Amino acid sequence: MSVEIVLVAACALVDADGRVLLAERPAAKTMAGLWEFPGGKVEQGERPEETLIRELKEELGIVVSEPCLAPLTFASHTYPDFHLLMPLYVCRRWEGIVTAQEGQRLAWVMPNRLREYPMPPADEPLVSHLMALL
């Protein structure tokens, strides 16, 4: 039995106060209402860093340059119908003001409060890595 592997890149944006940005999944998507790190599916022929630059502009209206994306860790999680592989990058510098471009709710969260936000199962193990870093 083969399982589809889905590659998704995620980014922990960290502001000057050490808070991490979370975005709420919209009602129309699976796992609606759960909070996650911004990012998206890596398209054919695209590198994860390129995905984040594209997605952060589309979702949050900010411009990120590739040298500002630092890989931190990754998630490998089996869902019922696919397997998710998700590298998590940390970014502390960007241009523009973070603004929800797709109507999603956003929250700047101190690392020690990240567990108070319900997350998809793949995102949960990433929190401890962020807490250790920040």
Contact map, one row per residue, 1 for C-alpha under 8 A:
11100000000000000000000000000000000000000000000000000000000000000000000000000000000000000000000000000000000000000000000000000000000000
11110000000000000000000000000000000000000000000000000000000000000000000000000000000000000000000000000000000000000000000000000000000000
11111000000000000000000000000000000000000000000000000000000000000000000000000000111000000000000000000000000000000000000000000000000000
01111100000000000000000000000000000000000000000000000000000000000000000000000000111000000000000000000000000000000000000000000000000000
00111110000000000000000000000000000000000000000000000000000000000000000000000000011110000000000000000000000000000000000000000000000000
00011111000000000000000000000000000000001000000000000000000000000000000000000000011110000000000000000000000000000000000000000000000000
00001111100000000000000000000000000000001100000000000000000000000000000000000000000111000000000000000000000000000000000000000000000000
00000111110000000000000000000000000000111100000100000000000000000000000000000000000111100000000000000000000000000000000000000000000000
00000011111000000000000000000000000000111100000110110000000000000000000000000000000001111000000000000000000000000000000000000000000000
00000001111100000000000000000000000011110000000000010000000000000000000000000000000001111000000000000000000000000000000000000000000000
00000000111110000000000000000000000011100000000000010000000000000000000000000000000000011110000000000000000000000000000000000000000000
00000000011111000001110000000000000011000000000000000000000000000000000000000000000000011110000000000000000000000000000000000000000000
00000000001111100001100000000000000000000000000000000000000000000000000000000000000000000111000000000000000000000000000000000000000000
00000000000111111111100000000000000000000000000000000000000000000000000000000000000000000111000000000000000000000000000000000000000000
00000000000011111111000000000000000000000000000000000000000000000000000000000000000000000001000000000000000000000000000000000000000000
00000000000001111110000000000000000000000000000000000000000000000000000000000000000000000001000000000000000000000000000000000000000000
00000000000001111110000000000000000000000000000000000000000000000000000000000000000000000000000000000000000000000000000000000000000000
00000000000001111111000000000000000000000000000000000000000000000000000000000000000000000000000000000000000001100000000000000000000001
00000000000001111111100000000000000000000000000000000000000000000000000000000000000000000000000000000000000111100000000000000000000000
00000000000111100111110000000000000000000000000000000000000000000000000000000000000000000000000000000000000111100000000000000000000000
00000000000111000011111000000000000011000000000000000000000000000000000000000000000000000000000000000000011110000000000000000000000000
00000000000100000001111100000000001111000000000000000000000000000000000000000000000000000000000000000000011110000000000000000000000000
00000000000000000000111110000000001111000000000000000000000000000000000000000000000000000000000000000001111000000000000000000000000000
00000000000000000000011111000001111100000000000000000000000000000000000000000000000000000000000000000001110000000000000000000000000000
00000000000000000000001111101111111100000000000000000000000000000000000000000000000000000000000000000001000000000000000000000000000000
00000000000000000000000111111001100000000000000000000000000000000000000000000000000000000000000000000011000000000000000000000000000000
00000000000000000000000011111101100000000000000000000000000000000000000000000000000000000000000000000000000000000000000000000000000000
00000000000000000000000001111101000000000000000000000000000000000000000000000000000000000000000000000000000000000000000000000000000000
00000000000000000000000011111111000000000000000000000000000000000000000000000000000000000000000000000000000000000000000000000000000000
00000000000000000000000010111111000000000000000000000000000000000000000000000000000000000000000000000000000000000000000000000000000000
00000000000000000000000010001111110000000000000000000000000000000000000000000000000000000000000000000000000000000000000100000000000000
00000000000000000000000111111111110000000000000000000000000000000000000000000000000000000000000000000000000000000000000000000000000000
00000000000000000000000111100011111000000000000000000000000000000000000000000000000000000000000000000000000000000000000000000000000000
00000000000000000000000110000011111100000000000000000000000000000000000000000000000000000000000000000000000000000000111100000000000000
00000000000000000000011110000000111110000000000000000000000000000000000000000000000000000000000000000000000000000000111100000000000000
00000000000000000000011110000000011111000000000000000000000000000000000000000000000000000000000000000000000000000000001100100000000000
00000000011100000000111000000000001111100000000000000000000000000000000000000000000000000000000000000000000000000000000000100000000000
00000000011100000000111000000000000111110000000000000011001000000000000000000000000000000000000000000000000000000000000000000000000000
00000001111000000000000000000000000011111000000000110011000000000000000000000000000000000000000000000000000000000000000000000000000000
00000001110000000000000000000000000001111100000000110010000000000000000000000000000000000000000000000000000000000000000000000000000000
00000111100000000000000000000000000000111110000000100000000000000000000000000000000000000000000000000000000000000000000000000000000000
00000011100000000000000000000000000000011111011100100000000000000000000000000000000000000000000000000000000000000000000000000000000000
00000000000000000000000000000000000000001111110000100000000000000000000000000000000000000000000000000000000000000000000000000000000000
00000000000000000000000000000000000000000111110000000000000000000000000000000000000000000000000000000000000000000000000000000000000000
00000000000000000000000000000000000000000011111000000000000000000000000000000000000000000000000000000000000000000000000000000000000000
00000000000000000000000000000000000000000111111101100000000000000000000000000000000000000000000000000000000000000000000000000000000000
00000000000000000000000000000000000000000100111111100000000000000000000000000000000000000000000000000000000000000000000000000000000000
00000001100000000000000000000000000000000100011111110000000000000000000000000000000000100000000000000000000000000000000000000000000000
00000000100000000000000000000000000000000000001111111000000000000100100000000000000000000000000000000000000000000000000000000000000000
00000000000000000000000000000000000000000000011111111100000000000100000000000000000000000000000000000000000000000000000000000000000000
00000000100000000000000000000000000000111110011111111110000000000000000000000000000000000000000000000000000000000000000000000000000000
00000000111000000000000000000000000000110000000111111111000000000000000000000000000000000000000000000000000000000000000000000000000000
00000000000000000000000000000000000000000000000011111111100000111100000000000000000000000000000000000000000000000000000000000000000000
00000000000000000000000000000000000000000000000001111111110000000000000000000000000000000000000000000000000000000000000000000000000000
00000000000000000000000000000000000001110000000000111111111100000000000000000000000000000000000000000000000000000000000000000000000000
00000000000000000000000000000000000001100000000000011111111111110000000000000000000000000000000000000000000000000000000000000000000000
00000000000000000000000000000000000000000000000000001111111111110000000000000000000000000000000000000000000000000000000000000000000000
00000000000000000000000000000000000000000000000000000111111110000000000000000000000000000000000000001000000000000000000000000000000000
00000000000000000000000000000000000001000000000000000011111110000000000000000000000000000000000000111100000000000000000000000000000000
00000000000000000000000000000000000000000000000000000011111111000000000000000000000000000000000001111000000000000000000000000000000000
00000000000000000000000000000000000000000000000000000001111111100000000000000000000000000000000111111000000000000000000000000000000000
00000000000000000000000000000000000000000000000000000001100111110000000000000000000000000000011111100000000000000000000000000000000000
00000000000000000000000000000000000000000000000000001001100011111000000000000000000000000000011100000000000000000000000000000000000000
00000000000000000000000000000000000000000000000000001001100001111101100000000000000000000000111000000000000000000000000000000000000000
00000000000000000000000000000000000000000000000000001000000000111111100000000000000000000000010000000000000000000000000000000000000000
00000000000000000000000000000000000000000000000011001000000000011111100000000000000000000000000000000000000000000000000000000000000000
00000000000000000000000000000000000000000000000000000000000000001111110000000000000000000000000000000000000000000000000000000000000000
00000000000000000000000000000000000000000000000000000000000000011111110000000000000000000011110000000000000000000000000000000000000000
00000000000000000000000000000000000000000000000010000000000000011111111000000000000000001110000000000000000000000000000000000000000000
00000000000000000000000000000000000000000000000000000000000000000011111100000000000000001110000000000000000000000000000000000000000000
00000000000000000000000000000000000000000000000000000000000000000000111110000000000000111100000000000000000000000000000000000000000000
00000000000000000000000000000000000000000000000000000000000000000000011111000000000000111100000000000000000000000000000000000000100000
00000000000000000000000000000000000000000000000000000000000000000000001111100000000000111000000000000000000000000000000000000100100000
00000000000000000000000000000000000000000000000000000000000000000000000111110000000011110000000000000000000000000000000000000100000000
00000000000000000000000000000000000000000000000000000000000000000000000011111000000111110000000000000000000000000000000001101100000000
00000000000000000000000000000000000000000000000000000000000000000000000001111100001111000000000000000000000000000000000001000000000000
00000000000000000000000000000000000000000000000000000000000000000000000000111110001110000000000000000000000000000000000011000000000000
00000000000000000000000000000000000000000000000000000000000000000000000000011111111100000000000000000000000000000000000000000000000000
00000000000000000000000000000000000000000000000000000000000000000000000000001111111100000000000000000000000000000000000000000000000000
00000000000000000000000000000000000000000000000000000000000000000000000000000111110000000000000000000000000000000000000000000000000000
00110000000000000000000000000000000000000000000000000000000000000000000000000111111000000000000000000000000000000000000000000000000000
00111100000000000000000000000000000000000000000000000000000000000000000000000111111100000000000000000000000000000000000000000000000000
00111100000000000000000000000000000000000000000000000000000000000000000000011110111110000000000000000000000000000000000000000000000000
00001111000000000000000000000000000000000000000000000000000000000000000000111110011111000000000000000000000000000000000001000000000000
00001111000000000000000000000000000000000000000000000000000000000000000001111000001111100000000000000000000000000000000000000000000000
00000011110000000000000000000000000000000000000000000000000000000000000001110000000111110000000000000000000000000000000000000000000000
00000001110000000000000000000000000000000000000100000000000000000000001111100000000011111000000000000000000000000000000000000000000000
00000000111100000000000000000000000000000000000000000000000000000000001111100000000001111100000000000000000000000000000000000100000000
00000000111100000000000000000000000000000000000000000000000000000000111110000000000000111110000000000000000000000000000000000000000000
00000000001111000000000000000000000000000000000000000000000000000000111100000000000000011111000000000000000000000000000000000000000000
00000000001111000000000000000000000000000000000000000000000000000001110000000000000000001111110000000000000000000000000000000000000000
00000000000011110000000000000000000000000000000000000000000000000001000000000000000000000111110000000000000000000000000000000000000000
00000000000000000000000000000000000000000000000000000000000000010001000000000000000000000011111000000000000000000000000000000000000000
00000000000000000000000000000000000000000000000000000000000001111001000000000000000000000011111100000000000000000000000000000000000000
00000000000000000000000000000000000000000000000000000000000001110000000000000000000000000000111110000000000000000000000000000000000000
00000000000000000000000000000000000000000000000000000000000011100000000000000000000000000000011111000000000000000000000000000000000000
00000000000000000000000000000000000000000000000000000000000011000000000000000000000000000000001111100000000000000000000000000000000000
00000000000000000000000000000000000000000000000000000000000111000000000000000000000000000000000111110000000000000000000000000000000000
00000000000000000000000000000000000000000000000000000000001111000000000000000000000000000000000011111000000000000000000000000000000000
00000000000000000000000000000000000000000000000000000000001110000000000000000000000000000000000001111111110000000000000000000000000000
00000000000000000000000000000000000000000000000000000000011110000000000000000000000000000000000000111111000000000000000000000000000000
00000000000000000000000000000000000000000000000000000000001000000000000000000000000000000000000000011111000000000000000000000000000000
00000000000000000000000001000000000000000000000000000000000000000000000000000000000000000000000000011111100000000000000000000000000000
00000000000000000000001111000000000000000000000000000000000000000000000000000000000000000000000000011111110000000000000000000000000000
00000000000000000000001100000000000000000000000000000000000000000000000000000000000000000000000000010011111000000000000000000000000000
00000000000000000000111100000000000000000000000000000000000000000000000000000000000000000000000000010001111100000000000000000000000000
00000000000000000000111000000000000000000000000000000000000000000000000000000000000000000000000000000000111110000000000000000000000000
00000000000000000011110000000000000000000000000000000000000000000000000000000000000000000000000000000000011111000000000000000000000000
00000000000000000011110000000000000000000000000000000000000000000000000000000000000000000000000000000000001111101100000000000000000000
00000000000000000111000000000000000000000000000000000000000000000000000000000000000000000000000000000000000111111100000000000000000000
00000000000000000111000000000000000000000000000000000000000000000000000000000000000000000000000000000000000011111100000000000010011001
00000000000000000000000000000000000000000000000000000000000000000000000000000000000000000000000000000000000001111110000000000000001000
00000000000000000000000000000000000000000000000000000000000000000000000000000000000000000000000000000000000011111111100000000000000000
00000000000000000000000000000000000000000000000000000000000000000000000000000000000000000000000000000000000011111111100000000010000000
00000000000000000000000000000000000000000000000000000000000000000000000000000000000000000000000000000000000000011111110000010010000000
00000000000000000000000000000000000000000000000000000000000000000000000000000000000000000000000000000000000000001111110000000000000000
00000000000000000000000000000000011000000000000000000000000000000000000000000000000000000000000000000000000000001111111000000000000000
00000000000000000000000000000000011000000000000000000000000000000000000000000000000000000000000000000000000000000011111100000000000000
00000000000000000000000000000000011100000000000000000000000000000000000000000000000000000000000000000000000000000000111111110000000000
00000000000000000000000000000010011100000000000000000000000000000000000000000000000000000000000000000000000000000000011111110000000000
00000000000000000000000000000000000000000000000000000000000000000000000000001000000000000000000000000000000000000000001111111000000000
00000000000000000000000000000000000000000000000000000000000000000000000000111000000100000000000000000000000000000000001111111100000000
00000000000000000000000000000000000110000000000000000000000000000000000000100000000000000000000000000000000000000000001111111110000000
00000000000000000000000000000000000000000000000000000000000000000000000000000000000000000000000000000000000000000010001111111110000000
00000000000000000000000000000000000000000000000000000000000000000000000000100000000000000000000000000000000000000000000011111111100000
00000000000000000000000000000000000000000000000000000000000000000000000011100000000000010000000000000000000000000000000001111111110000
00000000000000000000000000000000000000000000000000000000000000000000000000000000000000000000000000000000000000100110000000111111111000
00000000000000000000000000000000000000000000000000000000000000000000000000000000000000000000000000000000000000000000000000001111111100
00000000000000000000000000000000000000000000000000000000000000000000000110000000000000000000000000000000000000000000000000001111111110
00000000000000000000000000000000000000000000000000000000000000000000000000000000000000000000000000000000000000100000000000000111111111
00000000000000000000000000000000000000000000000000000000000000000000000000000000000000000000000000000000000000110000000000000011111111
00000000000000000000000000000000000000000000000000000000000000000000000000000000000000000000000000000000000000000000000000000001111111
00000000000000000000000000000000000000000000000000000000000000000000000000000000000000000000000000000000000000000000000000000000111111
00000000000000000100000000000000000000000000000000000000000000000000000000000000000000000000000000000000000000100000000000000000011111
